[in-house]
Amino acid sequence: MNKRFLVIGSFAAALWLIISGSVIGFVAYNWLLESVSTSLVSTYTFVNPVIAMLLGTPVLGEPFSRMILVGLVVVTVIVISRAERSRKT
């Protein structure tokens, strides 16, 4: 197979993923800002690493330790408590 074709194809695929992911993320974030409270939307920055770790372990074989589990639990509990507090106000 032609090396140049592979490089161009890989570059095009990466560019598509970057652009489409950015557009989808931007649209979803703005929709959330209009639909729910700002304090609830801001919790996404804490949820993303939890989801990435939960997906990275089975999909990519990333290491998973007790300390990572403790961190995931702590972050999840804090985000849930913050979301509950946001609903009450």
Phi, psi and omega in degrees: 000149182289127180297321181297320178298319180295318180294314180295317179296318178294318178297317180296319179296316179296318179298317178299314181296320180294311183292311182294321177296321178293317181294313180298316179297318180295315180295316180296318180297315179294322177297317178298319179300327179279336188264325184229177182291152181298322180295327177287320179297325183294344180288349181300330180294336178269334182280326182305312179296327178296313179295318179299319179292318180294329176276325183292328181293305181284327185279315185252357179072027178291149182293149180225120183239176178297321180296322176295318177299316178299315179298317178298318180295314181300311181298316180298316179297317180296316180295318179295316180295323178293320179294320178295317179297323180293325180291326183287335182265000000 
